[in-house]
């Protein structure tokens, strides 16, 4: 089995340059009292998956990243609001999502509204989002942990040896370490070198962000990171936060700072309300939700920008949602979506939002082909992870946007199998085979590759690798020799990818949409509709495909559910001969 980076625990971000709020000049009259100051309260506490939230009865149970960003952008435009309170409660998000939230906070502040970070027990993710705000507030009993960054890789060869299972894998690219945790007991020098380079860049981004936003010297920030843990009062004393106060205390203090007679907080600002399902209109809404219909944009006369989400491991066939909540990207589903928007005259450009560690080489190539065939401009926005097959589907775009902490690259190929003969012997299972042809046993999971099978398998993988590097060089307008120097399975942070030419620009999904509008001939101020694809399944499909057992396992043992989900995905993935997938599950903490 092979694992890849998911839910990276540490977050790296674009630095938000926000002009200071205007203050009254000496001798000016004090501003008139507001009467009542209204603040929008928005909780940030989920894992905020990419893609489209399901419509209908349960569509809001799991808010997606787009929902949160839309709520912040709504607050930025709401003239009734004086400011926003971000209630940061340990969101389980990765690098790209933290950066996207920070940029949305910056857009609120640019309108003159103040943004307050309300944090209790803050880790690095919470804190890096909080530093984008005007003030960071913590109760006296709160704590702050900024411990730097660490990468952990678990190796399973010893366990497989005890079980009598032989991992027989072939990789093309010296740095393509996807199979190493199954074939080795520790990191190869190449594997270690590339992740040290990425880790160094992540660390520097953290230091730079804190130093800039908290107006500290980089050397001092590094000392604070080495110290690691702070009580609320200690964090204030070293200028990591601004205020130590309970909620009622800082509410009272803000009235004075905002020169208001009263302070009102609108809880869960911008969150969609539950649908009213009473009467005939309610019945129609229910039927629409059950069937997965979407009538909201059909009557619009606006031009459109299509956002096609590529989220999860890439497989051939249709996209699926697994028993334990995982999702995979099906090439048939994405190709159909790309053709649909390319044929729609109202769609002026296409944005691919990629958050995928890769997967099937065939599926990745089929999606890539559809992007280069499109007559509409295609722009890519990379999220937390967009490597290997996730990079393959991106490289034909007109422009690639990445977050500073996006994990990308990994241009390489891996393939192989787990040979179970030793395990079968241990448990008393005997397998006999009759075959014709020197490579007949290539797909057998009983025995490892024979010499002839290995040669045939590697020949095919080398051809796939040649296609990958050649198309990447063409897409990036780069000499093949230079591209090959960036390939071999190497991984890069988003900031590194921009520096070496594998991506074009640091930016969020909103930046990619703005670029798509420009390339599509849409005016910057022209009102457009965003068409989000693939459409989520209807409520009826969700109900029929759901599982109460799944919910129980996820609530009681999320790690077990995640492992079972990954195992199911990998079993399907390695049924194919050539795979483009990021190196194992590397956890950044």
Residue, then its C-alpha position, 0 to 999 in steps of 0.5 A: x500500500x502507498x499513502x500520500x499527504x492529506x490533511x497536512x497539519x501545518x499551514x503556510x501562507x501568502x503574506x497579506x499586506x494590509x494598509x493600516x486603518x486610518x486614525x484621526x489627525x491631532x486636532x481633528x474632532x473625534x468621530x461621532x458615536x456609532x450608536x450600535x456597532x455590529x460585528x459578524x461572528x464566523x467560526x473556523x473549526x472544520x476541515x473544509x473540504x474542497x469541492x461543492x457542498x451537497x444541496x438539500x437537507x444535509x448540504x450544510x452539515x459539512x461546510x466546504x472551503x468555498x462556503x467559508x470564503x463566500x461568508x467572509x467576502x459577504x462580510x466585506x461587502x456588508x455596509x451594516x457591519x463594523x467588523x468581523x470576529x473570527x472564532x478560531x477553534x483548531x481547524x483541521x486544514x492544510x497549507x492552501x486553505x490557511x492561505x485562502x482564509x488569510x487572503x479573505x480576511x485581508x479583503x475584509x480589512x481592505x474595506x476598512x472593517x476591523x477583524x478580531x481573532x478570538x482564539x482559545x487554545x491555538x496551534x500553528x494553524x490557528x495562529x497563522x490565520x490569526x496573524x492576518x487579523x487586526x487583533x488577536x484575543x485570548x482568555x487568561x486560561x488560553x494557551x498558544x503552541x507554535x512548535x515549528x514543523x516536523x515531518x513524520x513517515x512511517x515505514x512498514x517493511x518490518x511488519x510486512x517481513x513478519x507477515x511474510x508479505x513481499x513488496x515488489x515495486x518499481x519506481x521511475x525517478x530517483x526521488x520518487x519515494x512513494x513505495x519506500x515505506x513498503x520496501x525500506x525501513x528508513x528514508x533513502x538519501x534522496x527521499x530525505x534530501x527532498x523533504x528536508x528542502x521542502x521542510x526548510x522552505x515551510x519553516x522559513x515561511x512560518x518565520x517570515x509570516x509571524x515576523x511580518x505580521x507581529x512586527x518582530x525580528x526573524x531571529x526573535x521569532x525563531x527563538x519563540x518557536x524554539x520555546x514553543x508553548x506560551x500561556x495567554x499572558x506570556x504570549x501577550x508579553x512577547x507580542x504574539x497576541x494583543x489582548x488577554x480578556x474574556x469574551x464579555x471583557x473584550x466586548x465591553x472594551x471594543x465598544x470604547x475602541x469603536x466609539x459605540x454605545x452598544x455592541x451587537x454580535x451576529x452569530x454564524x454570520x452568512x451561514x445558510x439557513x435550513x430550507x422551509x419544506x412546508x407547503x407545495x413550494x417546500x415539496x418542490x424543494x425537497x424533490x429537487x434536493x432528492x434528485x440533485x437538481x439545481x435550478x438556481x442558475x438556469x435563468x441567469x443571463x450572466x456570463x460564467x466562469x466554470x470551476x471544475x474540482x479535482x479533489x482526491x486520488x485520480x482513478x479511471x471511471x466515475x468519481x466515487x464517494x467511499x464508505x468512510x467518506x473519502x472521495x476519488x476523482x473519476x476521469x470519466x466524470x471530469x472529462x464529461x464536466x470539461x466537455x460540458x462547460x467547453x460547449x456552453x457559450x456562456x462559459x468564458x473560461x475554466x478554472x481547475x481547482x486541484x487538491x489531489x496527490x495523483x493516482x492512475x497514469x491513464x486517468x490523469x492523461x485523459x483529463x490532461x488531454x481534455x484540458x489541452x483540447x478545450x477551446x476556452x482558456x484553462x487556469x489552474x488553482x492548486x490547493x493543499x496538494x497537487x502532485x504527481x497525477x495532480x500535477x499532470x492534469x494541471x500542466x496543460x493550463x494557460x496559467x498555474x496558481x499555487x499557494x506558498x505551501x502547496x505540495x506539488x511536483x513529484x513528476x515520476x511514476x511508480x508501480x508494483x504489487x504486494x506478493x502474499x506467498x509468504x503470508x499464505x504459507x504462514x496461514x496454511x494456504x497453498x496456491x498452485x498456478x498454470x500459465x502460458x507466456x513469460x509475463x503471465x504472472x504480472x498481475x498475480x498477487x501471490x508471487x513477486x515479478x519474474x525477471x521477464x515480468x519486471x522488464x516488461x513492467x519497467x519498459x511500460x513505466x519508462x514510456x509513461x515517464x517519458x510522456x509525463x516529462x515531455x508533456x510537462x516541458x511543452x506545457x511549461x514552455x521549458x527545455x526537456x533537459x531542464x524539466x527532467x532536472x525538476x522531475x525524478x519524483x522531486x517534490x516542491x513547496x508552491x513557493x519553490x515551484x514558482x521559483x523553478x518554473x513549474x508554476x506561474x504565480x502565488x495566488x488563491x482560487x480568487x486570483x485564478x478566477x480573476x485571471x480566467x476572467x481576463x483570459x476569457x475577455x470578461x471585464x474585471x467589474x462585470x458580474x459573472x456566475x460561477x458554475x461549480x462542477x462536478x455536481x454533487x449527488x442528489x440527496x436520494x443517492x446520498x441516503x441510499x449510499x450512506x452508512x450509519x456504521x460509517x458514521x459510528x466508526x468516523x466518530x469513534x475512531x477517525x484514524x481507523x476510518x481514514x486507514x480503511x478508506x486509504x486501503x480501499x483506494x489503493x487496492x483499486x489504484x494499484x490494479x493499474x500498471x502505472x501510477x502517478x502518486x505522491x510519496x507516501x503519507x507524509x505528515x507535517x506537524 
